[in-house]
Amino acid sequence: MILSKIICVANQKGGVGKTTLASNLGASLALEGKPTLLIDLDSLCSLTKAQGYNPDDFDSSIVTVFENVKNVPQCIYETGVDNLSIIPSSPMLDVAETSYINKKDKFDRLKKALEIVKPIFEYIIIDTSPTLNLYTINALAASNCIVIPAETKYQSMFSLEVFISSIEAMKEMKNPDLKLLGVVATMYNCQANEDKEVLTELQENQSVLGIIKRTTAASSAVKKGLPCVVANKRTVVAQEYREITKKIMNLLEVK
């Protein structure tokens, strides 16, 4: 029986490469032969669009899951990558929150839903919105671990410290076993002193899983509706995503 490893990709700061990391992590796991499920928990539907989909084309989405956790199997769709599936998001996600904001299990609905699909997928990757809202708390409550993308800028460092403090508080409330697996330094410019200083500070204070340089390879892949590790697999950034994925696998898989 497959025992799913559930990874939440999150940061309260937007524009740090969170969705790109989630997409390429999921695709890299799939390329390693691991049945993987992507979950888009952002009303902007960026992860859904990154797989080449229009969110309006789906009859079911993550909203359907939150309405009734038993609906989860009908909300899973294939992507253009073998071994990789997705539960898409919907532009109506934030509006739908009002329908269950007063439910007793409002922070546990995703966790209950994933119990149904854990036997199917070896990895589940959850992409969240850049805020600690009801959906992000659901993701953290359902996950085994969290990976945080952090841009190598001073403002991003400040946001990272605040977010890690928020995670510690949330752990006490909902998921004491949640583990911070590490930080991925993103949008790194090796020519900029600020980037070099922030990267050094990150490496001194956090477990840095890898460094993603500022490049157009990842964004151009999104236009193709494919992750960078598939569309531009020979690029340096694609190889770095693959290496980060292997590090994560080594940390989570028992030899």
N, C-alpha and C positions, 0 to 999 in steps of 0.2 A: 504493500500500500504506500502510495506517495505521501510524504509528509511535507506540505508546502512551507516554503520560507517566504514570509511576507515582508517586503521592503517598502517603506514609505520614503519617497523623495520629497523633501520639504524645505522651505525657508520662508520666513515672513517677508523678506525683501523680494520684490519682483525684479525681473530682468537679469537674473543671475545664471541663466542657462538650465533651469530646473527641468523643464519639459524636454529639452534636448537630451539631458542626461538620462531621464526616465526612458525615453524612446530608444536611445542607443544601448542602454543597459539591458532593456528587455530584448532587443533584437540580438545583442551579443550573446545573451543566455540561450536564446533560441538557436543561434548558429552553433552553440556548443552542444546542441541536441537536447536541451532542457525544455520541456513543455512549459510555456510561460504565458501568463495572463497580464495584460496591461489594464489598469483601471484609471479612467480620466475623471477626476473629482474637481474639475475647474469649469465654471460656467462659460469661460472663454473657449473651451473645447480645443485647446491647442494641441493636446496629445492626440486627439481624434483626427484633427486636420493633418497632423504630421504623418499619419498613416495613409494619407491620400483620400480621406473621407469627408463628405459634407455632413455635419451633424444632423441636418434636417432630413436626411435620407433614411434615418433609422426609425422603425416602429417602436423599439424599446431602447432604453438607455439607463444610465445609473439612477436617474429619477425613478424609473420603474422598480429598481431594486429597493430603493428607500421606501417606496410606497408599500411594498410587500417583499420581504426578504426571500420568500419562496419563488419569486419571479426570476431569480438570478440566472438560471440556465438559459432562459429565452433571450437574455440580454447580451450573450457572448457572441461575438462575430470574428470571423477569420480576418487576418491581415494579409498583406502581400508577401509575408515572410513565413516560411514553414516553421511550425512549432510555436508560432506567436499569434495570440488572440487578443481581443480587446473588448472591454465594456465601455462603450462611448459615453461621452457626456452630452449635455443638452443646454442650450442657451436659457432654458427655463429652470435650471438647477437652483439658483438662488431664490427664485419666486416660490418654488416647490417647498422650500425649507419651512415656510409658514404652516404647512399642513401637518407637520409632525414635531414642531418646536416644543409643544407641550406634552409630548409622549414621554412616559417614564424611561423608555429605552432609547431615547433620541441619540445618545452617544454610543450605543452598542449595535445599531442596526446593521452596519457594514460587517462587523465581526460575526454576527449571526448569519448573514448571507454567505460569507466566505467559508463557513463550516461546510456548506453544501458542495463547494467546488474544490476544496482542499485535496480530495483524493484524485483530482484530474490533473492539476498543475503542480509542477515542482517548484516554480517561483511565481509569485504574484507581486507586481510592481505597481505602486499607487502614486500617481502624480496629483499633487494638491495645489490649491490656489495660494497666492502669496499673502495669506492671512490666517490667523488661528481661529477659524470659524467652526461651526458645528461639523462641517464635513472633514476638515483637517483633524479635528479631535477624534472623529470616527476613524480616520485613517491611522492615527497614532494608537488608538485603543485596539485596533485590529492587527497591528504589525508586530513582527518580532524585532525589527530593527529599523533604524532611520539612517539615511545618507543625506548629507546636507551639501548642496552646491554653494560655493561662496566666491563671489568675484573678488579679485585681488585689488580691492580699493578700500580706503580707510572707512568710508561710510558702510560698506558691506561688513567690515570687521565689527563695527559697533552693533549692527543689526544681528550679526551672528551671535554675539554674546547675549543679547536680549532674548533671542530665540532659544538658545540652549537653556537659559534660566526658565523660560516658559515650559520647555520640554520636561525639565526636572519637576516642576510643579504639577504638570499633567500626569507624569508617571505615578506620583503619589496618589492621585485621584482615580486614575483609570487603568493603568498598565505598568505595574512596578517592574515587570520583566523586560520592558522595552530597552533596547541597547542602542547607543549611538555608535554606529559602525565606523563612521569616519566622515571626513570632509573632502570634497573634490574642489580643488582650486580651479576656477573657470575664468575665461576671457583674459588669460594672462598675457601681458605684453612684456617680453624680456628686455625691451629697450627703455622701459619706464622705471624710474627710481621708486615711485610709489608702489608699483606692482611688486618689485623685488623686495621691498621692505615688508609689505603686507604678507607676501609668501613666506618670508623668513619667520615672521611672527606666527603665522598659521602652523608652520612646521614645528615651532617650539612649543605650541600650546595644544595642538590637536593632532589626531591621527590623520594625516593627509594621504588619501587613497590614490591620488594622481593629479596631474596638472593638465588642464585643457587650455591650449593657447588660443588667442583671439585669431579667428580664421573665418573665411567664407564657406569652407567645405561643408560645415554642418547646416548652415542656412540654405545653401543651394540644394542640399539633399531634401530639405523640407518641401521645396518647390516641386520636387519629383514625387512627393508623397511617400518617401522611403527614409528610413534612418540612414545616417551618414555611413554606418558600418556596412551597409548594403549598397547604397548608391555610389559612395566614394570610398570604397573599402581599401584602396591603396594609399590613401592620404595619411599623413602623420597623426591627425586628430582621430581618425577612425581606429588606427592601431592603438592609440592611447585609451580610447573607450574599451577596446578589447582587453587591454592589460588591466584596467580598473575592474572590469568584470571578473577576470580571473582571480584578482586579489580578493574580491568579495566572495567568490565561490570557495576559495581556500579558507576564508574566515568562517564560512557558514557550514561547509560540508565536512562531516566526520570521515576521516580517512579509514 
